[in-house]
Amino acid sequence: MLSKGLKHVVLLWCLLLLPQLALAQGATKDDGKIVEQTPFALPTFEQVPDRFKRLYGREAVERVRNSNDLELLKIKYMSDGLRISGFIYKPKDTAGRKLPAVIWNRGGAGDDTVIGVANYLHFYEMHRLASEGFVVLASQYRGYDGGEGKDEVGGADTDDVLNLFPLARSLGYVDMERVYMFGFSRGAQMTLQAIRRGAPVRAAGVVGAPTDLWLSFQENPAVRDLITANWAGGAARLEQNMLERSAVRWADKLTVPLLIFQGGADPAVSPNQALALAKKLEEAGNLYELVVYARDDHFVTRNFDDRLRRTIEWFKNPPFNSISSPLRRTIRERGVEAALAQYRELKKSQPARYDFGEPELNALGYELLFAGRAKDAVEIFKLNVEAYPQGFNTYDSLGEAYLAAGERELAIKNYRKSLELNPENTNATAALKRIEQTSAAPVAQD
């Protein structure tokens, strides 16, 4: 029985299976290994650029600098055989703890875009997350701040983001089941690329994400050379490079809850790109929220506090992955038997990542039933009975599927079981009456 108001609606469940892919392309045993680590002194109010003084105020800047229970560490770590600069912002007290973590991806390309005093907003926002109990891990990407290698602006440098995962694991105090990712602009693009490549994050957030480089170059031709100057392969690989960096072309692979922020007056990346990504995510059935702030800029500066509040809430209480979404895809690609096995395996191996509630399989079963696939629906409803043997509605739905499949006696049996569990189930009572009225033989009484 489908809940009232949804009987004739095929539910749109919103998440697909988290890809179980290799992370960094050229993975080595040293990836993520910290090779240097020193305390980093945060700037005084007088050292902060004027625009950030006006944005945050003296009290907030001094609070960041003087947080006795937090520490900021400057690090170098290994990625693809290169020494990469980065930061760890964390609570000082980690003994015996397992803390959630956020991979923090900065925006921009060029030496003037690195995390530092000149771009103080990164310190401020990482501090806000660290003060909420998150371990924040941030890369400067290859070629910056004393790091080795050459920036490709969303190419091989994406490995520098992915190699923060083995780094996080090596720390010992990060709960790897509660790792999240956040990115600005170029960092937002790299966040999406990392998710596509299997980054094991529970949820993610992006701000001002360029999601369609064809549209970017059309809207702002002046940025084309700036963006593509460091790409590998030159003109011969231009189209492939654009594809790899354009999430609208592979939105179906973005299978974690995604919070999208966009400034309505963003001069660098128009809201059209966020809207296009949201449309593709909707079509793929992936979970997202889109927040567009009217008259705000590329970094949503005017509403930064609300953006941070929403981000922290998203990470502290992330939506669950819908188990029906990976099952739906598996049924389409490999059949219902493979989906049954997948459900049992995911319930065993990833019980905290998916919503295994009774309504999940119930809705999926009705999708199959409405599509004329009664036998497949029977198998899904049987699985729901297996998972919820005391749920009257599971037997009611199974009875309906059996009836559609021409299995009259099995339909009767399951409707009666539903009534046994809930004598007030009027749907089962009415179904049994219809079976009796349309059958030559009366419905046998138990």
N, C-alpha and C positions, 0 to 999 in steps of 0.2 A: 504494500500500500504506500503510495507516494503522498507526502504531506499535502494538506489542503492548499490550494493556490498554485501548486507546482505540477499537478497531475498531467497537464498537457504541455509542459515546458521541459525541454531538454536542458538540464543544468549545465552551466559553463564553469567547470572546475578549473582552477587557475595555475597549477604547477605541474611541471614534468620532472622526470627522474633526474636527480643531480648526476651529471656525467661523471663516470668513474674513469677518468683519463689520466695519462701521465701529465705532470705539471710542466716543468721547464723542458724545452726542446732538447738541449744538449746536457742533460742532467749528469752531474758528477758527484762523487762521494763527499766532496767538500762543500757542495752547495748549501748555503745557509750558515756555514761556520763563521762565528764571530772571531776576527783576527785582531781587532783593536777595540778598546772601549774606555772612554774617559767621561767624567762628569762634564756637563755643558752648563755654563752660567747664563741664565736668562737675562735679558737686558733690563735696565732701569727705565723708568718712565721717560727720562730725558734722552735716552738712546733710541727710543721708538720713533719711527717716522711720524710726522705731524698728522697725516691722514688717519693713522691708527690711534693716535692720542685722542683725536676728536671722536672717533668711532667708539672706543672702549672706555676712555676716561682714566684718570690717574689711579683711582681706587682699584679698578679691575686689573690694570697692568701690574700694580704692586702686589696684588693678591696672587697673581700668577707667579711672580718672581719669588715670593716669600711663602710658598706652600710647603710647609715642613714635612708633610706626609707624602709628598710626591718627589720624584727625581727624573731628570732628563739626561739621557746618556747619548753621547755622540759615538757612533760605531763605524767600523768597516767590517764588511762581511763578504763571503765568497759567492759569486754568481757566474756560472759558465767559465770558471777559471780566472775571473776578474775580481779585483778588490773594489767593492762598491761602498760608497759613503751612505750613512743613514742615521736614524735616531730611534731610540726606545724611550717612550714617556710612560712612566708606570708608578703605581704606589710603591713606597719604599718597603713596606712590610709584605713580603711575599712568602714567608716561611710557612710551609704546610698548606698553602692555598692553591686553588685552581681558578684562575681569573679569566674572564672573557677578554677577547682581544679584537682590535680593529686595525686592519691594514689600511694605512692612510696614504693616498696617492695624490701628490701635488700636481698642479697644472703647469702649463707653459713649456717653452723650449728656449734655451739660452741661459747664460750664466746669471742673468738678472732675475731668473724665475725660481732659483733654488730656495729651499727652506732656510731661512735666516732672519736676521733682524730686519732687513729691508722688506721682507714679506712676513711681517709679524703675525698676520692673521692665522698662519699655520700653527705657530706656537700657541696662540690663544685657543684655537679650536681643539688642538690635541690636548691641551690642558683641561678643557671642559670635559672631554671624554675620560681622561685619566682620573679626574676628580670624581667621576661616577663609577670608578672601579675597573675601568678597562685598561689593559696594556695596549699602548698605541705603538705600532711599528711603521716606520716611514722610510722609504728609499729616496735618495737624491737621483737615482738612475745613473747608468754608466756614463762616464765622461764628465761628471760634475763634482764640484766640491772635493777635488783631490782623488776622485774615483777613476778607475781605469776604464778603457774602452771608448766606444763612440756611440753617441745617442742616435737612435733611429726613429725617435718620436712614435712609439707604438709598434716597433719591430722587435728585434732581439731583446731590447730593453724591457719588454714585458716579462722576460725571465727574471729580471731583478725584483719584480713584484712577487712572482710565483715562488721565488727562493726565500721569501720571508716566511713561508709556511714551515719548511724544515728548521729555519732559525727559531720560530716560535716554539716548535716542538722541543728543540734542544734546551730551551730555557727552564723547562721543568715546572713552571708555575702557570702556564697557559692551558686553559681548558680547550682542547682542540675541537670539541663539539660546539663551542660557542665562539667561533671566529667570524668576524664580519669585515666588510670592505667598504671604503668610502673614497670618492675621487672628485676632484674639480677639473672641469674642462678637459685638457689632454689626459689628466689623471682619471677623469670619468670615462673617457674612451678606453683607457688601459684597464680600468676596472671591468668594463664590459668584455674586453678581450680576454682577461684572465678568467672570468666566469665561463666564457665559451670554451676555454681550454681545460676546464675542470677544477678551478680553484674551489677547495672545499669550504665554502662560506655558508653560514646559516641564512644570511640576508645581506643586502648591499644597498648603498645609496649613492646617487650621483648628482652633481650640480653642473649646469651648463654643458651638458655632454654633446659633443659633435657626433651625431649618429649616422649621418649621410654625407660623405665627403663630396659626392657629385653635387649635392645641393649646396654645400658649403662653398665650393668653388664658383658655383653659379651666382650665389648671393653676394660673395665677397671675393672677386677675382684676385685682389691684391694679396690675399693670404696664401694663394696656391704655391708660389715659389718658396715662401717662408716655411710652409708646412712640409713640403716635399723635398727640401734641399738635402736632408740627411737620410732619406729613405734608401735602402739597399736596392741595387738592381737598376737604378736610373729609369730612363723613359721606357725601356723594354718591359719593366715590371710595374709600371705605374698603375695600370688597372687592377692588378692583383693586390698591390699594396693598398689601394683605395678600398677594395672589397674587404680585406682583412681588418680594416679600421672602421667599417661602416656597419654598425649593429643592426640597422634596419634590414640588412640583407640576410642576417642569421639570428633574428630575434627569437626564433623557436628554440635556440640553444641557451637562452637566458633563463635558466630553470630554477632560480632562487628568488625569493621575494625582493622586489626591486622598488626602491623609493626614488622617484625622479623629481628633482627640483629644477625650476626654470624661471629666469627673470623675463617678465613680459616685454621689457624694453632692452633686452640683451643685444648689444651692438655687434657682438662677435659670433654668437650662435643663435639664430632666430628660434622662437618658440615652435616654428614649423617642424624642427627636427625632433623636439621632445614629443610633439603630437604624433609625428610619423612613427616614432618608436612605440608609443603607447598603442597606436592602432595595430601595429604588427604583433605586439605582445598580446593584445586582446584576441586577435585572430588565432594565435598559437595556443591560447588558453593558459598563458603564464601570469603569475600573480604580480601585480604592480600597484603603486599609487602614484599619481601625477599631481604635483602642486605647482601651479603657475602663479607667481606674484606679479600683479599688475604694476607697471612702471618701474620695475626693479631691474638691476643690471646683471652682468655675467655671473658674478659671485653671489647674487642675491644679498647684497650688502645691507640694504635698507631693512630687510627682514631676517638678518642673520640669527637673531636670538630665537625667533620662532622656528627657523630652519634647524638650528641646533637642538632645540627642544624636541622637535618631531623626529630627528635622527636618533637621538638617545632613546626615545620611547620605542622606535622601530627596532632598535638593537636589543633593548631590554625585554621587549615582548614581541618577538618576531612572529609573524603568522606561520602556521604550520603548512608544510607542503601537503597538498591534497593527494592522497594515495590513488585516487581514481585517475589522475592524469597520466602517470607512467603506465598504469594498467591499460588505459585506453589506447596509448601508443603501441604497447606490446600486442594487444589484441589485433590491432590494425596490421602490424608487421609480421607477427609470428603466431597468432591464434590464441584462443582463450586458455588452452592448457598451459601455455607458457606464462600467461598472466597470473594464473592461479599459483604457479610455482614462485613467480616474482613476488607476489603479495606475501607469501609465507616467509620468503627469504628476507625481505625488507622489514617485516614485522619483527624478525629475530635480530637482524643486524643493525637496523636504524630505527628503533622504536621511538626515539625522541624527535626525529626529523619529519615524520609524516602524521597526518591526521588519519587514524585508523577507526574513527567513529563509525557507528552503524549506518548513518546516512550516506557515507561515502560510497560503499558498495551498492546500497539501495538505489542511489541515483544512477550509478553506472549501469546497473541491471535494467533499469527502466529505459535508459538510452538505447540499449540493445533491443529491448522489447518493442519500443516504438519504431525501431528500424526494421522490424520484421525478423529479428534474429532470436527467436524464442528459445532455441536450444542453448545458445550461448548465454542468454539471460538466466536460464535455469542454473547453469554452472556458477555464475556470479552470485545468484541468490543462495545457492547451496553453500558457497563459501561464507556468506554472511551469517547463515544459520550456524555454521561451524564456529564462527568467531563470536556470535551472540546467541547461544542456544536458549537463553531465557527471554529473548526479545520477541514479543508476539508479532511485531510488524515484519520481522524477517520471514516468519512462516507464512504470513499473509501474502507477502510479495512473491514468495516461492510458489505458493498455491496459484497465483495469477499467471505466473510464467508457465507452470505445468499445464494449466488449462489452455493457454495459447498454443502450447506445443502438442495438444491433443492427448495429454495424459490425465484423463478424467479422474481416475482413482487416486493418483498421487496428488492431484489438486485438492480433492476432498480431504485427504489425509492431512495435508498441511493447513488447510483452512480450519479443520477441527482442532489441530494442535494450537493454532493461534487463538481460537476461542477458549481452549483450556487454560492458556496463560492469561487471557483477558476476556472474560465472558461478555464484556461490554463492547467488544469490537464489532460494530454494526456492519462494517465493510465485509467481514467474513460471513456474517449471518446472511447478508443480502446475496453474496456470491453463492453460497450453498443453496439458497432458495432458487436462484436463477438456473443453477445446474440441474436441480430437480425438475424445474418447469420445462427445460429444454431437452430433457432426457426421457427416454422411454421407460427406464427403470428408476424407481425412487432411490434417493440417497439413503444408503444404509445407515442405521443408527448404531452408535457404539454400545 
